[in-house]
Amino acid sequence: MLSWKEPKNNRVAKLNLDKQEADFLNQTIHHWKTEGLLDETTSNNLLQSYEVKQFDWRRLAQYSIWIALACGLIAFASLVIDDAILDLIAKLSDTPDIIISIISAVLATYFYFIGQKRKNSNPERVFSNEAILFIGVLFTASAIAFLGKVIDNGKGHFSLLFLLSVFIYGILALRFSSQLIWAFALFSLGSWFGTETGYQTHWGDYFLRMNYPLRFVFFGVFLSALAILMARIPRFTLFKNITYVIGLFYLFVSLWLLSIFGNFGNMEDWLKVKQKELLYWGLLSALFSLGIMFYGLKKNDSIAREFGISFLLINIYTRYFEYFWDITNKALFFSILALSFWLIGSRAERIWNLKGAKKSETAKLNDS
C-alpha cells in the first residue's frame, strides 16, 4: 500500500490541470483507494495536490492569434481590391519582378529574425511567435512567386517553384524548429505533386490512369508512412505528428472525393453515370475509415482514431444525401443511425469493462 510522505516544508505546489485531466486523476485515485492501493490519508493528500484551471488562457491566446491572422489576411485582401490601392499598384506595375522578389525576401528575413529573437527571449509566447514566423512565410511565398516570373521560359513548368519552396520551407522549419513552417513545406510538396503530375500529362485528366483524388490517396499514404519513419530520427521527431495529421488529411479527403466522383477526370464523364455505379468507392472509403478507427483504438492512436470516426460519419452522411434523402423518412434514418452507433458503443463498453475486470483479477492474484 502506498503512503504519503509529507515534504519538509509542509507545502506542496499544486498542479494546475484542465478539467478532463483532473477528472481522470479523481477517478484513478478513487480506484486505487477502493482497491486498497492507497490509504485514506494518502488519497486525501493526493486529491488536494492539484486544482482545476479556472480559465484556459492558453487556448484563448491560441484562438486570438488565429483570429488576428485571419483578420490581417482579410484586411490585406480588402486593401488589394480598394480602388486607391489598385491605382497605386498600377503606378508601380513597372517595378521589375526581381526587385519585388528581393524586397519580399528581405522582409521575410526580417520577420524570421524577429520571430527567432522573440522565441529566444520569450519562449512561452508560442502563438504570437509563430504568427510572426507566419508573416515571414507569406513574404517567402511572394519572393518565390516573383522569382518564378523572372526565370519563366514560357513552358509553364511552374511546379518547380513549388518544389523549390519545399526545400526552402523545410530548411527554415528545421532552423527555427517551427511546425507551422513545416506544414507549409508539406502543403507545398502536395502542390508540387499535383502540378508536376499534371504537367507530365500536358494537363490531361489522368496520370497513370488515375485522376487527382486517386493520386492523392497514394500521396497521403506516403506522408503517413513518412511520419512513422520520422519518429525514429531525433532531428525530425518534432515534426512527426504534424506530418501524420497532414498525411491522413490528404488520404481521407481524397478517399471521400473518390466516393463521390470515382476515378473520373472530368465532369462530363462523371455526369454520364449514375451515382449507384460508384457505390464501391463509397464502401472502400467507409471500410478504410473503419480500419483506421479500430487501429487507433487498438494502438491508442488518438489521431488515427479521430480521423477514422470523423470520416466514417462524413461518409455515412454523404451516402445518405446521395441515395436516401428523397426516399427515406428522416426520423427513421436517424433512428437507425442512432441505434447502430449505440450498439457499437455498448459493445465497446462491454469489451472495456471485461478488460478492466481482468486487470483487477490479475492485480488481486499478484497481491495474494
C-alpha positions as MATLAB code, in Angstrom:
seq = 'MLSWKEPKNNRVAKLNLDKQEADFLNQTIHHWKTEGLLDETTSNNLLQSYEVKQFDWRRLAQYSIWIALACGLIAFASLVIDDAILDLIAKLSDTPDIIISIISAVLATYFYFIGQKRKNSNPERVFSNEAILFIGVLFTASAIAFLGKVIDNGKGHFSLLFLLSVFIYGILALRFSSQLIWAFALFSLGSWFGTETGYQTHWGDYFLRMNYPLRFVFFGVFLSALAILMARIPRFTLFKNITYVIGLFYLFVSLWLLSIFGNFGNMEDWLKVKQKELLYWGLLSALFSLGIMFYGLKKNDSIAREFGISFLLINIYTRYFEYFWDITNKALFFSILALSFWLIGSRAERIWNLKGAKKSETAKLNDS';
ca = [
       0.000    0.000    0.000;
       1.296    3.457   -0.905;
       1.572    6.104    1.794;
       2.034    9.838    1.623;
       5.286   11.381    2.770;
       4.975   14.996    3.886;
       7.586   17.361    2.421;
       9.957   19.010    4.865;
       8.477   22.480    4.431;
       4.887   21.074    4.631;
       3.994   22.953    1.470;
       3.225   21.365   -1.883;
       2.877   23.414   -5.063;
      -0.469   22.488   -6.547;
      -0.719   21.322  -10.135;
      -2.965   23.460  -12.332;
      -4.863   20.980  -14.533;
      -7.592   21.040  -17.154;
     -10.980   19.685  -16.086;
     -10.542   16.481  -18.113;
      -7.121   15.846  -16.572;
      -8.467   16.487  -13.073;
     -11.439   14.144  -13.657;
      -9.068   11.417  -14.829;
      -6.914   11.789  -11.699;
     -10.002   11.801   -9.461;
     -11.195    8.507  -10.937;
      -7.719    6.980  -10.753;
      -7.136    7.937   -7.118;
     -10.599    6.736   -6.048;
     -10.000    3.454   -7.915;
      -6.651    2.938   -6.174;
      -8.273    3.734   -2.832;
     -11.101    1.240   -3.493;
      -8.612   -1.463   -4.481;
      -6.600   -0.882   -1.305;
      -3.556    0.530   -3.069;
      -3.840    3.866   -1.235;
      -4.753    4.606    2.364;
      -7.216    7.329    3.394;
      -4.576    9.935    4.242;
      -2.597    9.437    1.046;
      -5.755    9.574   -1.052;
      -6.874   12.870    0.503;
      -3.423   14.403    0.170;
      -3.213   13.447   -3.498;
      -6.685   14.861   -4.187;
      -5.591   18.140   -2.620;
      -2.322   18.305   -4.594;
      -3.946   19.702   -7.765;
      -6.665   22.109   -8.778;
      -8.777   22.741  -11.860;
      -7.899   25.671  -14.099;
     -10.471   28.414  -13.782;
      -9.917   29.619  -17.343;
      -7.889   28.211  -20.247;
      -5.857   31.298  -21.117;
      -3.562   29.273  -23.369;
      -6.412   28.274  -25.636;
      -7.772   31.825  -25.647;
      -4.331   33.057  -26.747;
      -4.190   30.438  -29.496;
      -7.629   31.305  -30.893;
      -6.986   35.042  -30.593;
      -3.779   34.777  -32.617;
      -5.566   32.712  -35.281;
      -8.380   35.273  -35.483;
      -5.837   38.100  -35.671;
      -4.065   36.398  -38.594;
      -7.368   35.761  -40.366;
      -8.409   39.393  -39.877;
      -4.994   40.513  -41.133;
      -5.440   38.473  -44.311;
      -8.957   39.885  -44.794;
      -7.623   43.403  -44.270;
      -4.890   42.756  -46.840;
      -7.434   41.404  -49.326;
      -9.653   44.457  -48.713;
      -6.721   46.734  -49.429;
      -5.978   44.900  -52.657;
      -9.493   45.435  -54.003;
      -9.622   49.066  -52.867;
      -9.632   51.475  -55.858;
      -6.933   53.738  -54.414;
      -4.675   50.798  -53.739;
      -5.320   49.388  -57.196;
      -4.306   52.741  -58.700;
      -1.120   52.679  -56.642;
      -0.348   49.125  -57.786;
      -0.945   50.199  -61.370;
       1.612   53.002  -60.956;
       4.116   50.506  -59.527;
       3.443   47.951  -62.263;
       6.681   48.905  -63.994;
       8.700   47.746  -60.976;
      10.869   44.803  -62.109;
       9.796   41.436  -60.752;
      13.292   40.749  -59.458;
      13.126   43.898  -57.287;
       9.796   42.808  -55.791;
      11.253   39.333  -55.172;
      14.293   40.794  -53.393;
      12.161   43.144  -51.282;
       9.888   40.222  -50.296;
      12.930   38.113  -49.402;
      14.364   40.913  -47.252;
      11.042   41.360  -45.422;
      10.769   37.594  -44.932;
      14.283   37.523  -43.443;
      13.363   40.381  -41.120;
      10.277   38.610  -39.777;
      12.174   35.332  -39.363;
      14.853   37.213  -37.405;
      12.278   38.922  -35.180;
      10.393   35.666  -34.676;
      13.527   33.767  -33.645;
      14.628   36.622  -31.376;
      11.255   36.551  -29.619;
      11.482   32.755  -29.340;
      14.775   33.082  -27.508;
      13.679   35.923  -25.221;
      10.030   34.902  -24.695;
       9.732   31.172  -25.455;
       6.439   30.972  -23.564;
       4.704   33.167  -26.157;
       4.290   30.275  -28.547;
       1.401   31.527  -30.649;
       2.497   35.138  -31.157;
       5.995   33.932  -32.081;
       4.535   31.516  -34.634;
       2.333   34.306  -36.001;
       5.417   36.423  -36.761;
       7.047   33.455  -38.492;
       3.817   33.018  -40.459;
       4.168   36.552  -41.844;
       7.707   35.603  -42.881;
       6.277   32.546  -44.655;
       3.894   34.757  -46.656;
       6.717   37.028  -47.795;
       8.775   33.951  -48.682;
       5.940   32.757  -50.907;
       5.839   36.200  -52.541;
       9.608   36.129  -53.138;
       9.422   32.686  -54.759;
       6.414   33.651  -56.914;
       8.076   36.758  -58.354;
      11.350   34.889  -58.808;
       9.369   32.395  -60.860;
       8.144   35.223  -63.099;
      11.748   36.305  -63.622;
      13.026   32.878  -64.689;
       9.863   31.804  -66.570;
      10.781   30.467  -70.020;
       7.196   30.110  -71.249;
       6.966   26.319  -70.846;
       4.548   26.527  -67.899;
       6.632   24.229  -65.702;
       5.739   26.193  -62.565;
       5.633   23.039  -60.420;
       9.384   23.569  -60.000;
       8.587   26.667  -57.918;
       6.579   24.523  -55.508;
       9.494   22.086  -55.324;
      11.852   24.963  -54.564;
       9.526   26.177  -51.806;
       9.515   22.668  -50.291;
      13.272   22.826  -49.745;
      13.192   26.452  -48.542;
      10.372   25.854  -46.056;
      11.926   22.564  -44.945;
      15.269   24.202  -44.157;
      13.549   27.110  -42.391;
      11.398   24.716  -40.345;
      14.490   22.827  -39.178;
      16.328   26.082  -38.474;
      13.528   27.612  -36.396;
      12.036   24.330  -35.091;
       8.663   25.516  -36.393;
       5.837   23.085  -37.035;
       3.934   25.857  -38.809;
       6.646   26.294  -41.447;
       6.949   22.508  -41.748;
       3.221   22.358  -42.509;
       3.782   24.849  -45.350;
       6.582   22.626  -46.629;
       4.206   19.651  -46.729;
       1.420   21.590  -48.445;
       3.977   22.853  -50.965;
       5.032   19.241  -51.518;
       1.399   18.352  -52.209;
       1.120   21.289  -54.618;
       4.285   20.149  -56.414;
       2.960   16.583  -56.673;
      -0.354   17.716  -58.144;
       1.082   20.231  -60.612;
       4.010   18.019  -61.657;
       1.752   15.066  -62.488;
      -0.470   17.482  -64.390;
       2.486   18.921  -66.317;
       3.778   15.462  -67.211;
       0.409   14.613  -68.808;
       0.094   18.040  -70.513;
      -2.703   18.815  -68.039;
      -4.728   15.791  -69.085;
      -7.370   14.154  -66.931;
      -5.322   11.123  -65.887;
      -1.808   10.262  -64.735;
      -1.074    6.520  -64.922;
      -4.873    6.115  -65.340;
      -5.527    7.953  -62.082;
      -7.481   11.170  -61.582;
      -6.346   13.711  -58.990;
      -8.157   12.261  -55.929;
      -6.785    8.770  -56.590;
      -3.259   10.162  -56.987;
      -3.502   11.931  -53.653;
      -4.630    8.742  -51.918;
      -1.132    7.385  -52.570;
       0.408   10.727  -51.631;
      -1.431   10.651  -48.282;
      -0.234    7.099  -47.644;
       3.319    8.238  -48.427;
       3.185   11.141  -45.935;
       1.640    8.935  -43.227;
       4.378    6.333  -43.688;
       6.979    9.116  -43.683;
       5.669   10.300  -40.300;
       6.251    6.838  -38.832;
       9.826    6.841  -40.128;
      10.418   10.364  -38.790;
       9.701    9.140  -35.254;
      12.965    7.168  -35.431;
      15.092   10.199  -36.383;
      15.640   12.553  -33.393;
      16.091   15.638  -35.600;
      12.624   15.142  -37.141;
      10.698   13.920  -34.084;
       9.198   17.391  -33.569;
       7.501   17.184  -36.977;
       6.146   13.633  -36.690;
       2.611   14.491  -35.555;
       2.048   17.374  -37.966;
       3.256   15.167  -40.853;
       0.970   12.361  -39.677;
      -2.058   14.669  -39.455;
      -1.480   16.252  -42.874;
      -0.839   12.822  -44.429;
      -4.114   11.451  -43.073;
      -5.878   14.635  -44.144;
      -4.715   14.186  -47.754;
      -5.619   10.493  -47.611;
      -9.133   10.776  -46.195;
     -10.204   13.839  -48.177;
      -9.047   12.064  -51.354;
     -10.963    8.897  -50.418;
     -14.061   10.970  -49.704;
     -13.802   12.717  -53.101;
     -13.333    9.322  -54.754;
     -16.528    8.116  -53.067;
     -18.379   10.949  -54.821;
     -16.661   11.280  -58.201;
     -14.960    7.918  -58.627;
     -11.932    7.745  -60.909;
     -13.377   10.203  -63.429;
     -11.163   13.026  -64.630;
     -13.825   15.474  -65.832;
     -17.394   16.453  -65.056;
     -18.756   15.399  -68.444;
     -17.809   11.734  -67.944;
     -18.972   11.768  -64.319;
     -22.411   13.119  -65.196;
     -22.978   10.238  -67.627;
     -23.008    7.597  -64.864;
     -25.485    7.016  -62.057;
     -24.219    7.555  -58.526;
     -25.037    3.999  -57.514;
     -22.431    2.781  -60.010;
     -19.794    4.434  -57.808;
     -21.017    2.754  -54.628;
     -17.918    0.555  -54.384;
     -15.765    3.682  -53.925;
     -18.005    4.697  -51.015;
     -17.697    1.215  -49.497;
     -13.922    1.357  -49.879;
     -13.809    4.738  -48.143;
     -16.049    3.518  -45.298;
     -14.056    0.303  -44.804;
     -10.816    2.265  -44.734;
     -12.274    4.645  -42.132;
     -13.394    1.684  -40.009;
      -9.980    0.077  -40.320;
      -8.149    3.239  -39.255;
     -10.630    3.775  -36.411;
     -10.077    0.279  -34.987;
      -6.323    0.630  -35.492;
      -6.422    3.851  -33.473;
      -8.484    2.190  -30.733;
      -6.181   -0.826  -30.559;
      -2.913    1.135  -30.647;
      -4.241    4.049  -28.556;
      -3.540    6.329  -31.522;
      -5.867    9.286  -30.978;
      -5.051   10.901  -34.339;
      -5.923    7.782  -36.358;
      -8.989    7.125  -34.201;
     -10.441   10.602  -34.636;
      -9.761   10.688  -38.380;
     -11.421    7.292  -38.777;
     -14.516    8.234  -36.766;
     -14.872   11.678  -38.382;
     -14.634   10.474  -41.963;
     -16.814    7.444  -41.283;
     -19.574    9.841  -40.219;
     -18.873   12.111  -43.198;
     -19.094    9.078  -45.480;
     -22.395    7.954  -43.962;
     -23.956   11.393  -44.326;
     -22.652   11.714  -47.888;
     -24.190    8.371  -48.886;
     -27.427    9.368  -47.192;
     -27.712   12.576  -49.187;
     -26.792   10.716  -52.381;
     -29.144    7.753  -52.115;
     -31.743    8.169  -49.372;
     -32.544   11.855  -48.861;
     -35.570   11.864  -51.159;
     -36.946    8.408  -50.371;
     -36.307    7.805  -46.658;
     -38.198    9.183  -43.689;
     -35.739   11.437  -41.865;
     -36.759   10.269  -38.389;
     -36.392    6.628  -39.442;
     -32.937    7.159  -40.939;
     -31.519    8.942  -37.917;
     -33.132    6.403  -35.591;
     -31.346    3.607  -37.450;
     -28.126    5.607  -37.305;
     -28.547    6.216  -33.562;
     -29.297    2.543  -32.913;
     -26.261    1.370  -34.883;
     -23.864    3.647  -33.020;
     -25.496    2.756  -29.692;
     -24.833   -0.922  -30.438;
     -21.230   -0.153  -31.342;
     -20.824    1.902  -28.166;
     -22.399   -0.791  -25.982;
     -20.143   -3.437  -27.477;
     -17.068   -1.272  -26.957;
     -18.132   -0.550  -23.358;
     -18.587   -4.281  -22.674;
     -15.111   -5.046  -24.019;
     -13.637   -2.206  -21.949;
     -15.337   -3.488  -18.772;
     -14.097   -7.046  -19.411;
     -10.541   -5.783  -19.774;
     -10.892   -3.768  -16.576;
     -12.208   -6.810  -14.692;
      -9.322   -8.944  -15.939;
      -6.801   -6.339  -14.785;
      -8.403   -6.199  -11.332;
      -8.333  -10.002  -11.022;
      -4.685  -10.066  -12.103;
      -3.801   -7.392   -9.556;
      -5.564   -9.286   -6.755;
      -3.780  -12.527   -7.688;
      -0.450  -10.726   -7.637;
      -1.206   -9.248   -4.195;
      -2.092  -12.659   -2.799;
];
